[in-house]
Amino acid sequence: MSDVAKIVSDIKNGNIKPIYFLMGEEPYYIDKISEYIETNILSEEEKGFNQMVLYGRDVTIDEVVDNAKRFPMMAERQVIVVKEAQDLFRTIENLAAYALNPQPSTVLVLCYKYKKIDKRKALYKAISKSGNGLVFESAKFYENQVPEWINRVLAGKKYKIEPKANLMLVEFLGTNLSKISNELDKLLVILPAGSTITAKDIEENIGISKDYNNFELRKAVGARDVLKVNTIINYFGQNQKANPLIMTISLLNSFFTQLLIFHSLQDKSKNSAARALKVSPYFISDYVVAARNYPMRKVSQVIGLLRDADVKSKGVGANALPAKDILKELLFKIIH
C-alpha cells in the first residue's frame, strides 16, 4: 500500500509524528507499521528506558497521557505503543486534549484494530487536521484483491507464485493477511531464493491438497467431470473439518455468479474477461469451458440451487442431513 510506504519513508527521513493513530478492520498493516516504529525509531540502548508497550485493557486514557507527557531519558525521543487500543473505545475521545498539544519528544502509537474513530469528532480533528499526528486507516481487503497482494509481497522478496497456488492460499485462508503472510514466511524459509511457489509446495508445506480442494472441485464442476467431482466430494466427506460445506457453497456461488457475468460479456478475450471478472487470465479457460456446459438459464438455476443448499447447511428444512449428503445432492442437481 502506498500509504504504508510513505509512512515508512517519512520515518526513515526523520519526519516523525508525535501521534500515530492506526485504525481499521485489517490488522495486518496496523501491526506492520507499529512493529516498524518499535524497531527503528530508537536504538537498542535507548529502548530500555524510553520504549514502552501498553495494552488497552490494562490502562486508562489518563495513564496513557501521563506516560506520553514524560520526557525521554538520555535520548531524543521516547516511544509509547498502545496495543489493542480499541479496548479504550468508550473513553478514546478523552485523548483529544493531549492530541491538540502533544509532547514533541514522544512518539505515541495507538493500535485501534477492527474499529474506526468518528471522523466528525474532536479526536480525529485534533490528530489529523492540526498536523500534530497521523491517522492511518487499514481497510479490509476483498477476496479478489488478495491474490494481487500476495504477488506484490512475494515480488518484494524476489519470489513468484503460480496462479493455482495463489488461489489455493486464498481459498484456504480467506482474506486474513496476517495468516497468509505467516504461511508465506514459512515457505520462504524452505524454498530457494528467487523460486516460484507451486501448488505442490502449498500441499507439502501448508497441508492444502493440490488435487482435492475447492478450486479443483469448481473446475471439475465447470467441466461436468462427474468422476472427478465425486472423487473430490468423497474426499471432502472424509475431511470435513478442513473442507467446511459453507465454504464450498460460497466458492461455488462466486464461480457461478462470475460465470453469469462472463455470459453477458461482449468481449470474452482472455485479458478483457479477466479484468471484468477480477481474476487472473490464467483461469479464463475454466470459464470458457463452463460457459459451454452451462447456458445462462442453467447458471441462474444453479445459483438458486446453491442458495437452497446454503439454507440447508445452516440446518433450515434439511431434516438434519449430514453435510456430505447436502453436497452430493447439490452437485448431482448442478451437473445433471
C-alpha positions in Angstrom: 0.0 0.0 0.0 1.3 3.4 -0.9 0.2 5.0 2.4 2.2 2.4 4.3 5.3 3.0 2.1 5.0 6.8 2.7 4.8 6.4 6.5 7.9 4.2 6.5 9.7 6.6 4.1 8.9 9.6 6.3 10.2 7.9 9.4 13.4 6.9 7.6 13.8 10.5 6.6 13.3 11.8 10.2 9.8 13.1 9.6 8.4 11.5 12.7 4.9 12.4 14.0 4.1 12.8 17.8 1.0 10.6 17.3 0.2 7.7 15.0 -3.4 6.6 15.3 -3.6 3.2 13.4 -7.2 2.0 12.9 -9.4 -0.2 10.7 -10.7 -3.6 10.0 -7.5 -5.1 8.6 -4.9 -5.6 11.4 -2.0 -6.6 9.2 -0.8 -3.2 8.3 -1.6 -1.8 11.7 0.8 -4.4 13.1 3.4 -3.8 10.4 3.6 0.0 11.0 3.6 -0.5 14.7 6.4 -3.0 14.5 8.4 -0.8 12.2 8.2 2.1 14.7 9.1 -0.1 17.6 12.1 -1.5 15.8 13.5 1.6 14.1 13.0 4.9 15.9 15.1 4.2 19.0 18.5 2.4 19.2 18.7 -0.7 21.2 20.5 1.2 24.0 17.7 3.8 24.1 14.8 1.3 24.2 15.4 0.1 27.8 14.4 3.4 29.3 12.4 5.0 26.5 10.2 2.5 24.9 7.0 1.2 26.5 4.2 -1.1 25.4 0.8 -0.7 27.0 -2.4 -2.6 26.5 -5.8 -1.0 26.2 -7.5 -3.4 28.5 -4.9 -2.6 31.3 -4.7 1.2 31.2 -6.9 4.3 31.1 -6.6 7.2 28.8 -5.3 9.3 31.7 -2.4 6.8 32.2 -1.6 6.8 28.5 -1.4 10.6 28.6 0.7 10.7 31.8 3.2 8.4 30.2 3.2 10.4 27.0 4.0 13.6 28.8 7.2 12.2 30.4 10.5 13.3 29.0 12.9 10.8 27.5 16.0 9.7 29.4 19.3 10.2 27.6 17.6 10.1 24.3 15.9 12.5 21.8 12.6 10.6 21.9 10.5 8.1 23.8 8.2 5.7 22.1 4.9 4.5 23.6 2.8 1.9 21.9 -0.7 1.2 23.0 -1.8 -2.2 21.6 -5.4 -3.3 21.5 -6.3 0.4 21.9 -9.9 -0.5 20.7 -10.5 -1.7 24.3 -10.5 2.1 25.2 -13.3 2.9 22.7 -15.6 4.2 25.5 -13.1 6.9 26.5 -10.9 7.3 23.5 -12.3 10.8 22.8 -10.6 12.0 26.0 -7.3 11.8 24.2 -8.3 14.8 22.1 -6.9 17.4 24.6 -3.5 15.7 24.5 -3.6 15.4 20.7 -4.0 19.2 20.4 -0.8 19.8 22.3 1.3 16.6 22.3 4.7 16.2 23.8 7.1 16.8 20.9 9.7 14.3 22.2 7.1 11.4 22.5 6.0 9.1 19.7 2.6 7.8 20.7 1.3 4.9 18.7 -2.3 3.7 19.1 -3.2 0.3 17.5 -7.0 0.6 17.2 -7.9 -2.6 15.5 -11.3 -3.7 13.9 -12.8 -0.2 14.7 -12.6 3.4 13.5 -12.9 6.6 15.3 -15.6 9.1 14.2 -14.0 11.5 11.8 -16.5 14.2 12.8 -15.4 14.2 16.4 -12.7 16.1 18.2 -10.0 13.4 18.4 -9.8 12.8 14.7 -9.7 16.5 14.0 -7.1 17.1 16.8 -4.8 14.5 15.3 -5.2 14.8 11.5 -6.4 18.4 11.0 -3.9 20.1 13.4 -0.9 18.4 11.8 0.1 17.0 15.3 -0.2 13.4 14.1 -1.3 10.9 11.5 -4.4 8.8 11.3 -4.0 5.7 9.2 -7.0 3.6 8.2 -6.4 0.0 7.3 -9.3 -1.1 5.2 -10.4 -4.7 4.9 -9.3 -6.5 1.7 -11.9 -8.1 -0.5 -11.2 -11.6 -1.6 -10.5 -10.6 -5.2 -7.8 -8.2 -4.0 -5.8 -10.8 -2.1 -4.1 -12.7 -5.0 -2.5 -9.5 -6.3 -1.4 -8.6 -2.7 0.3 -12.0 -2.5 2.0 -11.4 -5.8 3.2 -7.9 -4.6 4.5 -9.3 -1.2 6.4 -12.1 -2.9 7.8 -9.9 -5.7 9.2 -7.6 -3.0 11.1 -10.6 -1.6 12.2 -11.8 -5.1 9.8 -14.8 -5.3 6.8 -15.7 -7.5 3.8 -17.9 -7.1 1.8 -20.0 -9.6 -1.8 -18.8 -10.1 -3.2 -22.1 -8.8 -1.1 -22.0 -5.7 -2.1 -18.4 -5.1 -5.8 -19.3 -5.3 -5.3 -22.3 -3.0 -3.9 -20.0 -0.4 -6.8 -17.5 -0.7 -9.5 -20.2 -0.7 -7.9 -21.9 2.4 -7.0 -18.7 4.4 -9.5 -16.2 3.1 -8.7 -12.5 3.5 -6.7 -12.9 6.7 -3.4 -11.2 5.5 -1.6 -12.0 8.7 -2.2 -15.7 8.4 -1.3 -15.6 4.7 1.9 -13.7 5.5 2.9 -16.2 8.2 2.4 -19.2 5.8 4.4 -17.4 3.1 7.2 -16.7 5.5 7.3 -20.5 6.4 7.6 -21.3 2.7 10.3 -18.8 2.0 12.5 -20.3 4.7 12.3 -23.6 2.9 12.4 -22.6 -0.8 15.5 -21.3 -2.6 15.7 -17.6 -3.1 14.1 -16.4 -6.4 12.0 -19.6 -6.8 8.3 -19.9 -7.8 5.9 -21.3 -5.3 3.9 -24.2 -6.8 0.7 -26.0 -5.8 2.9 -28.9 -4.7 4.8 -26.6 -2.3 1.5 -25.5 -0.8 0.3 -29.1 -0.4 3.6 -30.4 1.1 4.2 -27.4 3.5 0.9 -25.9 4.4 -1.3 -29.0 4.2 -3.8 -28.0 1.4 -4.3 -30.8 -1.0 -3.4 -29.7 -4.6 -5.9 -32.3 -6.1 -8.7 -32.2 -3.6 -9.7 -28.6 -2.9 -12.5 -26.2 -3.7 -10.5 -24.9 -6.7 -10.3 -28.3 -8.3 -13.9 -29.1 -7.4 -15.0 -25.8 -9.1 -13.0 -26.7 -12.2 -14.4 -30.2 -12.3 -18.0 -28.9 -11.9 -17.4 -26.4 -14.7 -16.2 -29.2 -16.9 -19.0 -31.5 -15.9 -16.4 -34.1 -15.0 -18.6 -36.4 -12.9 -15.9 -38.8 -11.9 -13.6 -36.1 -10.6 -16.4 -34.3 -8.8 -17.4 -37.5 -7.0 -13.8 -38.2 -6.1 -13.3 -34.8 -4.6 -16.6 -34.7 -2.6 -15.9 -38.2 -1.2 -12.5 -36.8 0.0 -14.3 -33.8 1.5 -16.7 -36.1 3.3 -13.8 -37.8 5.0 -12.1 -34.5 5.8 -15.0 -32.2 6.7 -13.1 -30.0 9.2 -10.6 -29.0 6.5 -13.4 -28.6 3.9 -16.4 -27.0 5.5 -19.6 -27.1 3.5 -20.4 -23.5 3.9 -17.0 -22.5 2.3 -17.6 -24.9 -0.6 -21.0 -23.4 -1.3 -19.7 -19.9 -1.0 -16.9 -20.5 -3.5 -19.2 -22.3 -6.0 -21.6 -19.4 -5.7 -18.9 -17.0 -6.5 -17.9 -19.1 -9.5 -21.4 -19.3 -11.0 -22.0 -15.6 -10.3 -18.9 -14.8 -12.3 -20.0 -17.2 -15.0 -23.2 -15.3 -15.3 -21.2 -12.1 -15.8 -19.0 -14.0 -18.3 -22.0 -14.9 -20.4 -23.0 -11.3 -20.6 -19.7 -10.0 -21.8 -19.4 -8.7 -25.3 -15.6 -9.1 -25.3 -14.7 -12.5 -24.0 -11.0 -12.3 -24.8 -8.7 -13.6 -22.1 -7.4 -10.2 -20.8 -10.7 -8.4 -21.1 -12.7 -11.2 -19.4 -10.1 -11.4 -16.6 -10.5 -7.6 -15.9 -14.3 -7.9 -15.9 -14.3 -11.0 -13.5 -11.3 -9.7 -11.5 -9.4 -12.9 -11.8 -6.1 -14.0 -13.3 -6.1 -14.5 -17.1 -4.8 -18.0 -16.2 -8.3 -19.0 -15.1 -10.3 -17.7 -18.0 -10.1 -21.1 -19.9 -12.1 -22.6 -17.0 -14.9 -20.1 -17.6 -14.9 -20.7 -21.3 -15.4 -24.5 -20.7 -18.1 -23.9 -18.0 -19.9 -21.4 -20.3 -20.2 -24.2 -22.9 -21.6 -26.6 -20.3 -23.9 -24.2 -18.5 -26.0 -21.8 -20.6 -27.2 -18.6 -18.9 -30.6 -20.1 -17.9 -28.9 -23.1 -16.3 -26.5 -20.8 -14.4 -29.4 -18.9 -13.0 -30.9 -22.3 -11.8 -27.6 -23.3 -10.3 -27.4 -20.1 -8.2 -30.9 -20.9 -6.9 -29.7 -24.4 -6.0 -26.8 -23.0 -4.2 -29.0 -20.7 -2.1 -31.2 -23.7 -1.2 -28.1 -25.7 -0.2 -26.8 -22.8 1.9 -30.1 -22.7 3.8 -29.9 -26.5 4.4 -26.3 -26.2 5.5 -27.5 -23.9 8.3 -30.0 -26.5 9.5 -33.1 -25.0 8.0 -35.5 -27.6 6.5 -32.7 -30.1 6.0 -34.1 -32.8 8.3 -30.6 -33.0 9.8 -29.0 -34.1 6.6 -25.2 -34.6 7.0 -23.1 -32.0 5.2 -21.7 -34.6 2.8 -25.2 -35.6 1.7 -26.2 -32.0 1.2 -23.1 -31.5 -1.0 -23.7 -34.7 -3.0 -27.4 -33.8 -3.7 -26.4 -30.2 -4.7 -23.7 -31.3 -7.1 -25.9 -34.0 -8.7 -28.5 -31.4 -9.4 -25.9 -28.9 -10.7 -24.3 -31.3 -13.1 -27.4 -33.2 -14.4 
